[in-house]
Amino acid sequence: MLRVLIVTPEFPPHRGGGISKYYELLAGALAEAGATVTVLVASPFSAYDDVTTPQGVDVRFVPLEQVESSAAGLTQFASTPMFRRWMAAGRAAAEFVRQRANHFDVIETADFGLLFAPIIALADRPPVSVTLHGSIGQIAEHEPAAPGSALESTLSRLTEAVMLPLADRRQALSPLNAQEWKQRLASDVDVIPPPFVARRSSPQATRYSGLVAGRIQAWKGPELLCRAIAAMGSNVPEDLCIAWAGRDMPISPGRTSLSESLGEHYPDVWGRRIVPIGPQAPDALATLLASVSYVIAPSAWDTFNYTIVEAMAAGRVAIASTYAGASFLVESGVNGYRCDPTSADDLASAVLTAHQATPVQRETMGDAARATIRKALNPVTVAGSVAGALSMMSAGNRTTSVNPLIRDFFTGALGGEAPTAFLENVGIRDLAAHLGHRLARKVRH
């Protein structure tokens, strides 16, 4: 019987996004297939009481006090507070593994959060498989940098570049993301799509013809969609109205939000044809998705994008940018539409085609989409593929070794300096100028 430890930054009842959904379904399916599954949740921000799921999965949360205690010692990372907290959570997870190394045959973990690094650095551990959901380093390349975060982003990318090739196995959820990581790491990356179970919802009357579900941020494609609607000109249908469900994101220190910027640049589109409706609870979003005619994923980059899958599983017409990882599931004109992520005209054509389709055409396409998801993302099938890969890995010999200097960086003695000691290397004039600018910002806001 395969003994699997899953280390993740999120798991129900903490639902941060796709990672939580992925491991909830995978853990349950692996357990039902006969594996003994333990989930360790290591987050810098939250913890819950340990639970056992109905499938028999033992879910444990690293106590926040333990993360805080570890972070207090990592004073060498005081100038990079987020990196420091993720390293603290990762070290806590690594200590859990070190104390129970003989309890597990294999460890499955996520790239996001860098939890994998202290675990891989352990001298004695089970084999480690890392699933590439969308790493901190990847995201940093597509989001505007927060003030003062350059060093943090650099450390995250270095950690990924150094430690991910040392994992015993790497896996992506889509061919697109696998190819990206192969080029980044010059290492093999397997592809196994995620398990998925459709949420059942009944449609309700709505003024929206279409839906986008995702944060309002540049790489989710809101500007491309605005340009596509604008490109329709006089051909835009009178009843075309698309809901954008998701949290608004700041785009620079000088602006409050990307939504504001879109409203300024596309006043006839953003807020009128594309309506931001804010974050939605899962049940409300599922109802809205079942109520519209089509769902759009205009991403400029996405490692997967569950919205495409949810749309197809609900029998909606999915319009997917080819830069969205899950677009490999879409066959244009058969179970949805794929479009060029750099062409507003191409996206406009797909939206118009979906909007003007007859009910029979939409039903035929929706049936094909459901069939695709049932076949490609069946939890039993996916769990079998993952279990097979993990079993082969656990039975093989580990060929990678960690340089002692790298091991010490991620698992060695904690720092002992005062948290503000690094400021001794900054000139007094620069400190004074920074303090003045910071006080001025505080007064303004």
C-alpha positions in Angstrom: 0.0 0.0 0.0 1.5 3.4 -1.1 2.0 5.8 1.8 1.7 9.4 0.4 2.4 12.7 2.2 1.0 15.7 0.4 2.5 19.1 1.5 0.5 22.0 0.3 0.0 25.7 1.2 -3.8 25.4 1.2 -6.4 22.7 1.7 -10.0 22.9 2.9 -11.3 24.6 5.0 -8.8 27.1 3.7 -9.7 27.6 0.0 -7.2 29.8 -1.6 -7.8 28.7 -5.2 -6.9 26.0 -7.7 -4.2 24.3 -5.5 -6.7 23.7 -2.7 -9.2 22.2 -5.2 -6.5 20.1 -6.8 -5.3 18.5 -3.6 -8.7 18.0 -2.1 -9.8 15.9 -5.1 -6.4 14.1 -5.6 -6.1 13.2 -1.9 -9.6 11.7 -1.8 -9.2 9.8 -5.1 -5.8 8.4 -4.0 -7.3 7.3 -0.7 -10.3 5.6 -2.4 -7.8 3.9 -4.7 -6.1 2.3 -1.7 -3.3 4.6 -0.8 -2.7 5.9 2.7 -2.8 9.6 2.4 -1.7 12.3 4.9 -1.9 16.0 4.0 0.3 18.6 5.7 -0.9 22.2 5.3 1.9 24.7 5.8 0.9 28.3 5.4 2.4 31.5 6.7 -1.0 33.0 7.2 -3.5 30.5 8.6 -4.0 27.2 10.4 -7.0 25.1 11.4 -7.7 22.1 13.6 -6.5 18.8 12.3 -9.3 16.7 10.6 -9.9 13.4 8.9 -11.9 13.5 5.7 -14.7 11.1 4.8 -12.3 9.3 2.5 -9.9 8.7 5.4 -7.3 11.3 4.6 -5.5 12.6 7.7 -5.2 16.4 7.3 -2.7 18.2 9.6 -2.0 21.9 9.8 1.3 23.4 10.9 0.5 25.6 13.9 1.0 29.3 13.2 3.0 29.6 16.4 5.5 27.1 14.9 5.7 29.3 11.8 6.1 32.4 13.9 8.8 30.8 16.0 10.8 29.7 12.9 10.3 33.1 11.2 11.6 34.9 14.3 14.9 33.1 13.9 15.3 33.8 10.2 16.7 37.3 10.7 19.0 36.8 7.7 15.8 37.2 5.6 14.5 40.3 7.5 14.7 42.5 4.3 12.5 40.1 2.5 9.5 39.5 4.8 7.4 37.3 2.5 10.3 35.1 1.5 11.1 34.8 5.2 7.6 33.7 6.1 7.5 31.1 3.3 10.9 29.8 4.3 9.6 29.5 7.9 6.5 27.5 6.8 8.8 25.3 4.6 11.2 24.7 7.5 8.3 23.7 9.7 7.1 21.3 7.0 10.6 19.9 6.6 10.8 19.3 10.4 7.6 17.3 10.2 9.1 15.2 7.4 12.4 14.7 9.2 10.7 13.4 12.3 8.5 11.0 10.2 10.8 10.1 7.3 10.0 6.4 7.6 6.3 6.9 7.7 5.9 7.8 4.0 7.0 6.2 0.7 6.8 9.5 -1.3 6.1 13.2 -0.9 3.9 15.2 -3.3 4.1 19.0 -3.0 3.3 22.2 -4.9 5.7 24.7 -6.4 3.8 27.8 -5.1 5.1 28.9 -1.7 8.5 27.4 -2.0 7.7 24.7 0.6 9.5 22.2 -1.5 12.9 23.8 -1.0 13.6 23.0 2.7 12.1 19.5 2.2 14.2 18.6 -0.8 17.3 19.9 1.1 16.8 17.4 3.9 19.7 14.8 4.0 17.3 11.9 4.7 13.9 12.0 3.2 11.5 10.1 0.9 11.5 10.9 -2.8 9.8 14.2 -3.6 7.5 15.0 -6.6 6.7 18.7 -7.2 3.5 19.6 -9.1 3.9 22.9 -11.0 0.7 24.9 -10.4 2.1 28.4 -10.9 5.1 29.4 -8.8 6.0 32.6 -7.1 8.7 33.2 -9.6 6.4 32.7 -12.6 3.8 35.0 -11.2 6.3 37.7 -10.5 7.2 37.8 -14.2 3.6 38.6 -15.1 2.5 40.9 -12.3 3.6 44.5 -11.6 6.2 44.4 -8.9 5.2 45.8 -5.5 7.6 48.5 -4.2 10.6 47.0 -2.6 9.9 43.4 -3.8 12.7 43.0 -6.3 15.0 41.1 -3.9 12.1 38.9 -2.8 11.3 38.0 -6.4 15.0 37.3 -7.2 15.4 35.0 -4.2 12.2 33.1 -5.1 13.4 32.6 -8.7 16.8 31.5 -7.6 15.2 29.0 -5.1 13.1 27.5 -7.9 16.0 27.4 -10.4 18.3 25.7 -7.9 15.9 23.3 -6.0 13.3 22.2 -8.6 15.9 20.3 -10.7 16.8 18.4 -7.5 13.3 17.1 -7.0 12.9 13.4 -7.8 10.1 14.2 -10.2 8.3 17.2 -11.6 4.7 17.3 -13.0 2.6 19.9 -14.8 -1.1 20.0 -15.3 -0.9 21.2 -18.9 1.5 20.7 -21.9 2.0 24.5 -22.0 3.3 24.8 -18.5 5.3 21.6 -18.8 7.1 23.1 -21.8 7.8 26.4 -20.0 9.4 24.5 -17.1 11.4 22.2 -19.4 13.0 25.3 -20.9 13.5 27.0 -17.5 15.1 24.0 -15.8 16.5 21.9 -18.6 14.8 19.0 -16.7 12.0 16.5 -17.6 8.5 17.4 -16.6 5.6 15.0 -16.8 2.1 16.0 -17.8 -0.9 14.7 -15.9 -4.1 16.9 -16.0 -5.9 17.6 -12.7 -8.9 15.7 -11.4 -12.2 17.5 -11.6 -15.7 17.0 -10.3 -18.4 19.3 -11.6 -20.4 21.4 -9.2 -24.1 21.0 -9.8 -26.0 24.2 -10.2 -29.3 25.3 -11.8 -29.4 28.2 -14.2 -31.2 31.4 -13.2 -32.4 34.4 -15.2 -29.5 36.9 -15.6 -28.7 39.9 -17.7 -25.3 38.6 -18.5 -24.7 36.7 -21.7 -21.1 35.8 -20.8 -18.7 35.4 -17.9 -15.0 35.8 -17.0 -14.0 34.4 -13.6 -10.6 35.5 -12.4 -8.8 38.4 -10.7 -8.8 41.7 -12.6 -5.1 41.7 -13.4 -3.1 42.2 -16.5 -2.2 38.6 -17.3 -5.9 37.5 -17.0 -6.5 39.5 -20.2 -9.1 42.2 -19.3 -7.6 44.7 -21.7 -7.6 42.3 -24.6 -11.3 41.6 -23.9 -12.0 45.3 -23.8 -10.2 45.8 -27.1 -12.1 42.9 -28.6 -15.5 44.3 -27.6 -14.4 47.7 -28.9 -13.3 46.1 -32.2 -16.8 44.9 -32.8 -17.9 48.5 -33.4 -21.4 48.7 -34.7 -21.6 44.9 -34.9 -21.7 44.6 -31.1 -25.0 42.9 -30.2 -27.4 45.0 -28.1 -27.7 42.4 -25.4 -24.0 41.5 -25.1 -23.1 42.0 -21.5 -20.2 40.1 -19.8 -19.8 39.7 -16.0 -16.2 39.8 -14.7 -16.2 38.0 -11.4 -13.0 38.4 -9.4 -11.0 40.6 -7.1 -9.6 43.9 -8.4 -5.8 44.2 -8.3 -3.6 47.3 -8.0 -1.4 47.9 -11.1 1.2 50.4 -9.7 1.8 52.5 -6.6 0.2 55.5 -8.4 -3.1 53.8 -9.2 -5.7 52.3 -6.9 -6.8 49.5 -9.3 -6.6 48.0 -12.7 -10.4 48.3 -12.9 -10.2 52.0 -12.6 -7.6 52.2 -15.3 -9.8 50.1 -17.7 -12.8 52.3 -17.0 -10.7 55.4 -17.9 -9.3 53.9 -21.2 -12.4 52.0 -22.3 -15.4 54.0 -20.9 -17.8 52.5 -23.4 -16.8 48.9 -22.6 -15.6 48.5 -19.1 -18.5 48.9 -16.7 -21.1 48.7 -19.5 -20.4 45.7 -21.7 -17.9 44.1 -19.3 -19.2 44.6 -15.8 -16.9 43.9 -12.8 -19.0 42.2 -10.1 -16.3 41.5 -7.5 -15.4 38.1 -5.9 -18.2 35.6 -5.8 -18.8 32.8 -3.3 -18.3 29.3 -5.0 -22.1 28.5 -5.1 -23.0 31.9 -6.5 -20.3 31.7 -9.1 -21.4 28.2 -10.1 -25.0 29.4 -10.5 -23.8 32.4 -12.6 -21.7 30.1 -14.8 -24.7 27.8 -15.4 -26.8 30.8 -16.3 -24.7 32.4 -19.1 -24.3 31.2 -22.6 -20.5 31.3 -22.8 -17.4 31.7 -20.6 -14.3 33.5 -21.7 -10.6 33.0 -20.5 -8.7 35.7 -22.4 -5.5 35.0 -20.5 -2.1 36.3 -21.6 -0.6 33.6 -19.4 -2.0 30.8 -17.2 -0.6 27.5 -16.0 -4.0 25.9 -16.3 -7.2 27.9 -15.6 -10.0 25.9 -14.0 -12.6 28.3 -15.3 -12.3 26.7 -18.8 -12.9 23.3 -17.2 -15.8 24.5 -15.1 -17.4 26.0 -18.2 -17.0 22.9 -20.3 -18.3 20.6 -17.4 -21.4 22.8 -17.1 -22.1 22.5 -20.9 -21.2 26.2 -21.5 -19.4 27.4 -24.6 -15.8 28.0 -23.5 -13.7 30.6 -25.3 -10.1 30.0 -24.4 -6.9 31.9 -25.2 -4.2 29.5 -26.3 -2.0 30.9 -23.6 -4.3 29.4 -21.0 -3.0 26.0 -20.0 -6.4 24.2 -20.1 -6.9 25.3 -23.7 -5.5 22.0 -24.8 -8.9 20.5 -23.9 -10.7 22.8 -26.3 -11.2 21.8 -30.0 -12.4 24.9 -31.9 -15.9 24.6 -33.3 -16.4 21.2 -31.6 -16.5 21.8 -27.8 -15.6 25.4 -27.6 -13.3 28.0 -29.3 -9.6 28.7 -29.1 -8.3 32.1 -29.9 -5.0 34.0 -30.4 -4.1 35.7 -27.2 -2.5 38.6 -29.1 -5.4 39.3 -31.4 -8.4 41.4 -30.3 -10.1 40.6 -33.7 -9.7 36.9 -33.2 -11.2 37.1 -29.7 -14.0 39.4 -31.0 -14.9 36.8 -33.7 -15.1 34.0 -31.2 -17.3 36.0 -28.8 -19.6 37.0 -31.6 -19.9 33.5 -32.9 -20.7 32.1 -29.4 -23.1 35.0 -28.7 -25.0 34.5 -31.9 -25.1 30.7 -31.8 -28.5 29.0 -31.8 -29.6 27.1 -28.7 -29.2 23.8 -30.6 -25.6 24.8 -31.6 -24.8 25.6 -28.0 -26.3 22.4 -26.7 -24.4 20.3 -29.2 -21.1 22.0 -28.3 -21.9 21.8 -24.6 -22.5 18.1 -24.7 -19.2 17.6 -26.5 -17.5 19.7 -23.8 -19.0 17.7 -21.0 -17.8 14.5 -22.6 -14.3 15.9 -22.9 -14.0 16.7 -19.2 -15.6 13.4 -18.1 -12.9 11.5 -20.1 -9.8 13.7 -19.6 -10.2 14.8 -15.9 -12.0 11.8 -14.3 -10.6 11.7 -10.7 -10.3 7.9 -10.7 -8.2 7.9 -14.0 -6.1 10.9 -12.8 -5.5 9.3 -9.4 -4.4 6.1 -11.1 -1.9 8.0 -13.3 -0.5 9.9 -10.3 -0.3 6.8 -8.1 1.5 4.9 -10.8 4.1 7.7 -11.2 4.6 8.0 -7.5 4.9 4.3 -7.0 7.6 4.1 -9.7 9.4 7.0 -8.2 9.3 5.5 -4.6 10.7 2.2 -5.9 13.6 3.8 -7.8 16.9 5.1 -6.6 17.4 8.8 -5.9 20.1 10.1 -8.2 20.3 13.7 -7.1 22.2 15.1 -4.1 22.1 18.5 -2.6 25.3 20.6 -2.3 26.1 21.1 1.5 26.1 24.8 1.1 22.7 24.8 -0.5 21.4 22.4 2.2 22.7 24.7 4.9 21.0 27.7 3.3 17.6 26.0 3.5 17.9 23.8 6.6 20.9 25.1 8.6 21.3 27.2 11.7 19.0 30.2 12.1 20.2 33.7 12.0 21.0 35.5 15.2 21.1 39.2 14.2 18.6 41.8 15.2 15.8 42.0 12.5 16.9 45.5 11.5 20.6 44.8 11.4 20.7 44.9 7.6 19.9 48.6 7.8 23.4 49.2 9.0 24.5 48.7 5.4 22.2 51.5 4.2 23.5 55.1 4.3 21.9 57.5 6.8 21.0 59.9 4.0 19.2 57.2 2.1 17.4 56.1 5.2 16.3 59.6 6.0 15.1 60.2 2.4 13.2 56.9 2.5 11.6 57.7 5.8 10.5 61.1 4.5 8.9 59.6 1.4 7.2 56.9 3.4 5.7 59.3 6.0 4.4 61.5 3.1 2.7 58.5 1.6 1.1 57.6 4.9 -0.2 61.1 5.4 -1.7 61.1 1.8 -3.4 57.8 2.3 
